[in-house]
Each structure stands twice: as C-alpha cells, then as structure tokens.
C-alpha cells in the first residue's frame, strides 16, 4: 500500500516527497502531468534534484515511486480504467499538496483547486470504500482567514464565511477545506495551513523565487511604506514539509488543523531589514507608513505595463496585501507536536537573498544523465515549467 502524493513536482510537494522517501518506508503513488513516462521521470528529476542525487532518485523510481500520468483537472485524472483502479487499490492514505497559486486567475483556481480537489476526494472515497483509508491530509493556506488586520488568528476560528477573501486563491482554498470536511466525515483528516513559505533554513539554495524576488526588491529600497513594528508571518519550507510528513504519518495527531507558521515568533519589518542590513554592512531603510496608499496606487498602475518594471509591479500587486495585514497565525499546536519552533527568517534570509541575486533568480537545473550514471551538465533555467502559477503542482 502507498501514500498518494499530489503536487510532488511543486515546491512544497517536492520537499514532502523527499522527507517521505528519506524517513519513512511506504511507497509513493505520484500524479505527474506528462505525455509519457520518460517526460514524467524527467519532471521528477527536475523537482527532486535539490534534495537528492540522480542515483538515489533512480533507485526510488525503480522501487518505491509509482508514477501515474494524470491531470487533476480531468475526470479520474485522465487515467485509463486499469490505471485508475490500480491507483484506488494501492492507495492507503493521501497527501494533497497540488494547487494553483495564481492569485489573479479565477479560472486557474477554480479548475485546479476546486475541481482538482474534488477529484482527489472522490479517489479517497473509492479507496475508503474498497479497503479503508488511513488518513487524508490536505495542504491549505492561512489565507483562508480572509481580510484581517492586527490580529492573532487561531486554527478553529480562522474561517469566517461572512468575511471577504483576498483573492481567488484564498477563496477556493477555503472551499476546498469545506469539501474535505463535508465529503470525508468518517476519514481521519489533517488540514495544514502554511503562512508565507520562504526559503529553506538549512541551506541558501532554492528553486522558487517569486516571493524572494519581491523581498529582494523591497530590501533594496531606501524607504518602505510599512509600519516598522508590523509583523510578517514567514516560515521556512523545511519546517512546513517536516510537519506535513511527520503528522501525516503519526497514528493519532492531537488536532485536525495546524497552522504551519511562525506565530508569536513572527518578526517585525524592522527586525528583518535590520538583520539584512547588518549582514551586508549597510544601513537599514526608513519606514514611512503614510506612503502605503500612494505606493499601492503606483503598483496598480505599473502592473498594467510590460517589461521588467511591469512584471515586478504585477508581483508586488499580488503579495502586497499579505505584507500589510500585520496578522500572525497561532502555531502552538504544531510546535507542541514537533517539539520545536521554526527557524526565524532573520537567521537565514541573507544567504537566501544572496544566492538568489548571485544566480539571477534562476536555479541551475541538471539535465537527465544521458549515460544513466548520474553525470549531467548544469544548465541555467527558470524555476519549473509552471512558474508562479502552479507552485505546488
């Protein structure tokens, strides 16, 4: 029996897959969008090479990883009847990481998040009816809490259906949680809500640059349109992935919902920029909160343009609301379960930003070895074919 992991070629999903393969013994059933098995294997190598060498991946592909050439947005993932039956028959539990993070596209979020999650739930129901399902873990987001300001949000009070949502991503993820609870009432469930996931506290290398690019831009400004004492809830991806893989495999987690966040340990803008300034031997920026309104208007105006400036403005337009809400998400549950708190962003932000700048916000992916011996040529490429739109797919 195996764990069905969706989103294994995405940022968080690849970290979760690496943890499961390294620390646990169960096989993995993985859905990969590809025309054939060769393309699927290459996609897996591209997403997992940050975590393992080619020889290890090859051994997993020949043993513990079973690839299904599927698409979340198609009925029964577009699988043949035999393949779908095999997926149902061999799936013992589910970790649903796949999602569209395209915060501006209602269409993408509806198709991937809502329709895709419904397909995963239907698969889980069939597995439950055929042989039982050990656990269904759903990776959501703290953004389901909707519009907030100056708050500490706890897990059980986060969703308020009368509260407005920030964007289509938050709206669809909130309803995905609702579907999981309503359609799988008799299955052990775990819902994980990461906050802003940024970097790996263990190493500077990353292959996900969208939020990093926004922070590098902000870090270079002489003045920032924020309140210096506002907190930003940032959590490293290694902590998020450790929590997901560990609690999914735990026989009886203490809770159903976990904020994978920094909670009261979230740092202020002043603490973050101070750490960066100290690491670079520079002076920190000034804070001018009165510029928040004019800055938002300028970003909105520039976001309609083309080129580098327009692209950066579009990026800032997406992430700016999440930077000014001064809201943190209580993480006492996950800290108690894991026995440790996440590493503060100030402790690893400079190596991450330095790596990103030095590599021009690109990760040097290695090609699939032509001789099968793990030797490959390093090539510069942008992160993932899905880019910022489907970061967990």
Steps between C-alpha positions, in 0.01 A plus 500: 500500500618852421456870579341695217688831479371771269716799410826307527658712224417824684700685763344371823404165348858422397618567857225274636588225251867521598412470870271202446758319291782570747324447833221253430463168323167523314494515120372817334231523234562830320292681239713670236375697201697366204450351155692184583698332777832640377376857525353426844830360627683806372253728674555311825878530462462873442294548816691261728861570404516770766449220754687196367750385240400315186600155626262528795216621282562219252484241776171647624357504148588133468343419836296724728366764257211403274419765240147556370476727196208703628352848499296627795265693277380195306240242604678220686821695427475395135622150590397182326254279686777254589738771625229672703397169656862431588532845658189441712606149593853595611431832677497473878511874581503835318709817529344760273762770434412597144348844447498798272650800679399735221338759722371706209337225291155388608501243218826334606399486866156358418641233272798385703395574857128423494461247220837343575433463871160348426667237280749420778216471753309265269810283467528498880134400537546208260812385686313532831210292370724234351751440780496794742702822506752563775513881469420790267734797538415821320749785455306824520616854590462755779343724235169320560468739796403777257546872558670559833686780674711505816386159620618169640294230327445154650427191292140434602389861456682579176213439257219752511264463204380858543852638457627609158784313331819655366499325164378194304777284648388563859133464407541165326731358767243588766235307313743208447527465877120500518477221240753285685301526823161450340586214265741305721333520842602147601864516385781621730585845363784745543489851359825694475501877453843643415557871534749678268741222404837648419831317466657203675662569837759225440652632176493806272411311182145527374312445176203719592566869459173692476477616863879525521501741207241717675705508822824578315327793332364630830833448678669728247268795551620793714148546641218251558125577515446285809485539876834381638330317789261298281566127501537273198423130551771321298583131537778294332397226260701234686288554813179486297599179324624338823168573668294366210695175461536439875139569599358314200691192612413540867237252616291755688590868460362710783303733272332514161625845395852640530636842417847444356620845590728702725219612728609729781857446380423696183746784455436866428604682185763681706649174625513353149650802329737550793633145459549550126668837547738359762593203279582735212669768707244753386247732647140388536210673323276772635137417571234736369153348566331801339631377163299176514203642310701681228729198462205266445357734235836519322539121506149455359573749223835345404359146512318567175826558317748270333868429547700455819330785686152375411588145601636611836194718559270204426696296754474770764128545432446133585705491819454851642168422678670215689776733619286773651239308697720475815338167585667188638366149533521310824740205463493350850345177372772416250780616732370265769473209254839559339682593820659805341420838348585602143830679445442880483534648152764748620738209566505374142369786285836643392644173357169446317495848350871484415456168319203639308680815393819316405304257282275766346193338654560179309582148610762306306309183425697194401393304194391139512829307472540355153714213627280420801801538728398820669732730302330798352561849373390794709273735309334822605123493490207679651324318785260235373285498190203614705674805647307714745164373387506145632776491758375188674401298196 
